[in-house]
Amino acid sequence: MKQRTYALLVAATLITVMLWIAPDTESSTAPPHNIVGYVFDQNGNPMGGVHLTVTEEYFGHIVETYSEPNGYYQVPLSKYNVSNPVTVKGLYKSVEATNYSQISSTHSFTVIELTMPLDVYSLFGSLETPGKAVGADMEISVFHDGKTQTGVSNSNGMYWFDMGSNFSPFETIEISVWGNGFSKETAVNPVALPYEFNIILDDIEPPTVTASSASSVPLREYLNVQVQAHDNDQVISGSLYYKMEGESSFTAITLVKSGNYWNCDIPGMTNTGRLLYYVSMYDGTNYGRFPASGNVIVDVIDVLPPEIFHTPVTTVASHEDLALTCHVTDDHQVETVVLHYMDLTGNTYQSQMTPSSSDTYTAAIPAQKKVGVMYYRIEAGDGFNVFSSPVDGNYTVTVADVLPPVVTPIIPATAHAHEGVMVKADITDNIGVASGYLFYKIPGATDFVNTSMTPSGKEYSFHIPPFNSTGTLSLYIIAQDTSGNVKSEPSDAPAFLINVSVVDALSP
């Protein structure tokens, strides 16, 4: 080893600096100034093949070279400024060291020596996880020549072991690494030392997974699931698998990462029952599952009642059935549609409405045959919920008498004036007859006589007194029912009349 005049140890970088001062003086305009020195390992052994970068700080002049087998290097600077610093940086594999010195103003060279923080018999390298993170604080053991050494990687994931000066090329070194959910069993056969051996660790710990869950979800509504996954290294991807109970296979949904969570929406189910799902997260090697076994169970429930679309009927004729129609829809199924009503006697009834086509249902309330007010409502059920139309109370229907009485005249075709004329008529009505009136005009008269007819059951009658003229007796009948409906007989009277031929008259 070359004799050194003095050494300056820089503790922070483990670099030894030695300067030889020659009697010559150089300036920035003088011939090149040489930066020279030796590179050693931490035990003082010379190191060749170290990449060196020499930087003159004032001009920013950079020169690169490698140390010779005996550790020596020499770099000429064509640009430099006396008394300004020069930095020498050494790089061997992934190990670095740096030293600097001011350029001598009295000599033609400046000596800067480096001490690399490893020895020539070392095995060193870095530990890295599959996710490219440093393998810090990992337990590591090295077995060689019947001996085992143990250590711990530093915060940068680096490790160093001294293999000794008696190491022979291609000897096998067995390495074991473990801790923090990682491990690695490997071996290396270096051709020479020092030797850098970087290790990619095996991840043996799956992600831990938790996911949000709900006890129930409404029919046809999506279910958002939020997942948290933690891993010793990384979480690459995740999927959620779901199906309805009784189905043969699961459907997969890819989870999407958003911030600290992974999310997905399970589509709305079209049938009630039990929804099953589980979550699987992948870290590149292992799968983590939630729940650890089995499935999350969510009840799919029908919370929406059927919808009823119905136009209320407000009036109906007393002689007619009340025909009702409605349209009923549901997000699941319609099980029952029931008509509830109260008739004019105050009795209540219910009857199943009949599906006629698609979602249309019909029913009829029998004819009431009297007048008044009755009530009804429609209820529809889907097996879980019931909806009523109207929501509160009932629809009100006025039962009205719209039919006039029926008048059947019983009148002779001919009559004798001296006897008068018996006029009869059967008057009937679906509700009730209020009155019957006879309008008649004897032969030769210009005005009609109006008189009330006498009822006897359904028969109404009036005897026209004898009169003293012959010719044509004209008449018509008007009947009125209890609802105020009026019927004329003939229907278009007095434009058209019933005529009776009077064949004789009383003597004067």
Long-range contacts (C-beta under 8 A, 24 or more apart in sequence): 1-44, 1-46, 2-38, 2-72, 4-113, 7-113, 10-99, 13-97, 13-98, 13-99, 14-42, 14-97, 14-115, 14-116, 14-117, 15-97, 15-98, 15-99, 15-113, 15-114, 15-115, 16-40, 16-99, 16-113, 16-114, 16-115, 17-99, 17-101, 17-112, 17-113, 18-111, 18-113, 19-101, 19-104, 19-110, 19-111, 19-112, 20-107, 20-109, 20-111, 21-104, 21-106, 21-107, 22-104, 22-106, 22-107, 22-108, 22-109, 23-106, 23-107, 24-106, 24-107, 24-108, 25-105, 25-106, 25-107, 26-80, 26-82, 26-103, 26-104, 26-105, 26-107, 26-108, 27-82, 27-105, 28-79, 28-80, 28-81, 28-82, 31-108, 32-76, 32-77, 32-78, 33-76, 33-77, 33-80, 33-103, 33-108, 33-109, 33-110, 34-74, 34-75, 34-76, 34-77, 34-108, 34-109, 34-110, 35-74, 35-75, 35-76, 35-77, 35-86, 35-88, 35-109, 35-110, 35-111, 35-112, 36-72, 36-73, 36-74, 36-75, 36-109, 36-110, 36-111, 36-112, 37-72, 37-73, 37-88, 37-111, 37-112, 37-113, 37-114, 38-67, 38-70, 38-71, 38-72, 38-73, 38-113, 38-114, 39-67, 39-71, 39-73, 39-90, 39-113, 39-114, 39-115, 39-116, 40-71, 40-113, 40-114, 40-115, 40-116, 41-115, 41-116, 41-118, 41-119, 41-120, 41-122, 41-194, 42-115, 42-116, 42-117, 42-118, 42-119, 43-119, 43-120, 45-119, 45-120, 46-70, 46-71, 46-72, 47-71, 47-92, 47-116, 47-120, 49-92, 50-90, 50-91, 50-92, 50-114, 50-116, 51-90, 51-91, 51-92, 52-88, 52-89, 52-90, 52-91, 52-114, 53-88, 53-89, 53-91, 54-86, 54-87, 54-88, 55-86, 55-87, 55-88, 55-89, 56-80, 56-81, 56-84, 56-86, 56-103, 57-84, 57-85, 57-86, 57-87, 58-84, 77-103, 86-110, 86-112, 88-112, 88-114, 90-114, 90-116, 92-116, 92-118, 92-194, 93-124, 93-194, 93-196, 94-125, 94-126, 94-158, 94-196, 94-198, 95-124, 95-196, 118-160, 118-194, 119-162, 119-194, 120-193, 120-194, 121-162, 121-163, 121-164, 121-165, 121-167, 121-193, 121-194, 122-160, 122-161, 122-162, 122-163, 122-193, 122-194, 122-195, 123-160, 123-161, 123-163, 123-173, 123-188, 123-190, 123-193, 123-194, 123-195, 123-197, 124-158, 124-159, 124-160, 124-161, 124-194, 124-195, 124-196, 124-197, 125-158, 125-159, 125-196, 125-197, 125-198, 125-199, 126-156, 126-157, 126-158, 126-159, 126-198, 126-199, 127-153, 127-157, 127-158, 127-159, 127-177, 127-198, 127-199, 127-201, 128-157, 128-198, 128-199, 128-200, 128-201, 129-182, 129-200, 129-201, 129-203, 129-232, 129-233, 129-234, 130-200, 130-201, 130-202, 130-203, 130-233, 130-234, 130-283, 130-284, 130-285, 131-203, 131-233, 131-234, 131-283, 131-284, 133-233, 133-234, 135-177, 135-180, 135-182, 135-199, 135-201, 137-179, 137-180, 138-177, 138-178, 138-179, 138-180, 138-182, 138-201, 139-177, 139-178, 139-179, 140-175, 140-176, 140-177, 141-175, 141-176, 142-173, 142-174, 142-175, 143-173, 143-174, 143-175, 143-176, 144-171, 144-172, 144-173, 144-174, 145-171, 163-193, 167-193, 175-199, 177-201, 180-232, 181-205, 181-232, 181-233, 182-232, 182-233, 202-285, 203-231, 203-232, 203-233, 203-283, 203-284, 203-285, 203-286, 204-285, 204-286, 205-231, 205-232, 205-286, 206-231, 206-281, 206-283, 206-286, 206-287, 206-288, 207-231, 207-235, 207-281, 207-282, 207-283, 207-286, 207-287, 207-288, 208-288, 209-238, 209-279, 209-280, 209-281, 209-288, 209-289, 209-290, 210-290, 211-279, 211-290, 211-296, 213-296, 213-298, 214-298, 215-298, 215-299, 216-298, 216-299, 216-300, 216-301, 217-269, 217-275, 217-298, 217-299, 217-300, 217-301, 218-300, 218-301, 218-302, 218-303, 218-304, 219-268, 219-269, 219-270, 219-271, 219-272, 219-300, 219-301, 219-302, 219-303, 219-304, 219-331, 219-332, 220-268, 220-269, 220-270, 220-331, 221-268, 222-265, 222-266, 222-267, 222-268, 223-265, 223-266, 223-268, 223-275, 223-298, 224-263, 224-264, 224-265, 224-266, 225-263, 225-264, 225-265, 225-266, 225-277, 225-279, 226-261, 226-262, 226-263, 227-255, 227-261, 227-262, 227-263, 227-264, 227-279, 227-281, 227-290, 228-260, 228-261, 228-262, 229-262, 229-281, 229-288, 231-281, 231-283, 231-288, 233-283, 233-284, 234-283, 234-284, 235-262, 235-281, 235-282, 235-283, 236-282, 236-283, 236-284, 237-281, 237-282, 238-262, 238-279, 238-280, 238-281, 238-282, 239-279, 239-280, 240-264, 240-266, 240-277, 240-278, 240-279, 240-280, 241-277, 241-278, 241-279, 241-280, 242-266, 242-275, 242-276, 242-277, 243-275, 243-276, 243-277, 244-269, 244-271, 244-273, 244-274, 244-275, 244-276, 244-300, 245-273, 245-274, 245-275, 245-276, 246-273, 250-276, 250-277, 255-279, 255-281, 269-300, 270-332, 271-300, 271-332, 272-300, 272-301, 272-302, 272-332, 272-384, 273-299, 273-300, 274-298, 274-299, 274-300, 275-299, 275-300, 301-384, 302-331, 302-332, 302-382, 302-383, 302-384, 302-385, 303-384, 303-385, 304-330, 304-331, 304-385, 305-330, 305-380, 305-381, 305-382, 305-385, 305-386, 305-387, 306-330, 306-334, 306-380, 306-381, 306-382, 306-385, 306-387, 307-387, 308-337, 308-378, 308-380, 308-387, 308-388, 308-389, 310-378, 310-389, 312-390, 312-395, 313-395, 313-397, 314-395, 314-396, 314-397, 314-398, 315-397, 315-398, 315-399, 315-400, 316-365, 316-368, 316-397, 316-398, 316-399, 316-400, 317-367, 317-399, 317-400, 317-401, 317-402, 317-403, 318-367, 318-368, 318-369, 318-370, 318-371, 318-399, 318-400, 318-401, 318-402, 318-403, 318-430, 318-431, 319-367, 319-369, 319-401, 319-402, 319-403, 319-430, 320-367, 321-364, 321-365, 321-366, 321-367, 322-364, 322-365, 322-367, 322-374, 322-376, 322-397, 323-362, 323-364, 324-353, 324-362, 324-363, 324-364, 324-365, 324-376, 324-378, 325-360, 325-361, 325-362, 326-353, 326-360, 326-361, 326-378, 326-389, 327-359, 327-360, 327-361, 328-359, 328-361, 328-380, 329-359, 330-380, 330-382, 332-382, 332-383, 332-384, 333-382, 333-383, 334-359, 334-380, 334-381, 334-382, 335-381, 335-382, 335-383, 336-379, 336-380, 336-381, 337-361, 337-378, 337-379, 337-380, 338-378, 338-379, 338-380, 338-381, 339-363, 339-365, 339-376, 339-377, 339-378, 340-376, 340-377, 340-378, 340-379, 340-394, 341-365, 341-374, 341-375, 341-376, 341-377, 342-374, 342-375, 342-376, 342-394, 343-368, 343-374, 344-368, 344-370, 344-371, 344-372, 344-373, 344-374, 344-399, 353-378, 368-399, 369-430, 369-431, 370-399, 370-431, 371-399, 371-400, 371-401, 371-431, 371-483, 372-399, 373-397, 373-398, 373-399, 374-399, 400-483, 401-430, 401-431, 401-481, 401-482, 401-483, 401-485, 402-483, 402-485, 403-429, 403-430, 403-431, 403-481, 403-485, 404-429, 404-479, 404-481, 404-485, 404-486, 404-487, 405-429, 405-433, 405-479, 405-480, 405-481, 405-485, 405-487, 406-487, 407-436, 407-477, 407-479, 407-487, 407-488, 407-489, 408-489, 409-477, 409-489, 409-498, 410-459, 411-475, 411-498, 411-500, 412-500, 413-500, 413-501, 414-500, 414-501, 414-502, 414-503, 415-473, 415-500, 415-501, 415-502, 415-503, 416-502, 416-503, 416-504, 417-442, 417-443, 417-466, 417-467, 417-468, 417-469, 417-470, 417-502, 417-503, 417-504, 417-505, 417-506, 418-466, 418-504, 418-505, 418-506, 419-466, 420-463, 420-464, 420-465, 420-466, 420-467, 421-463, 421-464, 421-473, 421-500, 421-502, 422-461, 422-463, 422-464, 423-453, 423-461, 423-462, 423-463, 423-464, 423-475, 423-477, 424-459, 424-460, 424-461, 425-453, 425-459, 425-460, 425-461, 425-477, 425-479, 425-489, 426-458, 426-459, 426-460, 427-455, 427-458, 427-459, 427-460, 427-477, 427-479, 428-458, 429-479, 429-481, 429-482, 429-485, 431-481, 431-482, 431-483, 432-481, 432-482, 433-458, 433-460, 433-479, 433-480, 433-481, 433-482, 434-480, 434-481, 434-482, 434-484, 435-479, 435-480, 436-460, 436-477, 436-478, 436-479, 436-480, 437-477, 437-478, 437-479, 438-462, 438-464, 438-475, 438-477, 439-475, 439-476, 439-477, 439-478, 439-493, 439-494, 440-464, 440-473, 440-474, 440-475, 441-473, 441-474, 441-475, 442-467, 442-469, 442-473, 442-502, 443-467, 443-469, 443-470, 443-471, 443-472, 443-473, 443-502, 444-469, 444-471, 448-474, 448-494, 453-477, 466-506, 467-502, 467-505, 467-506, 468-505, 468-506, 468-508, 469-502, 469-505, 470-502, 470-503, 470-504, 470-505, 471-502, 472-499, 472-500, 472-501, 472-502, 473-499, 473-500, 473-501, 473-502, 474-498, 474-499, 474-500, 475-500
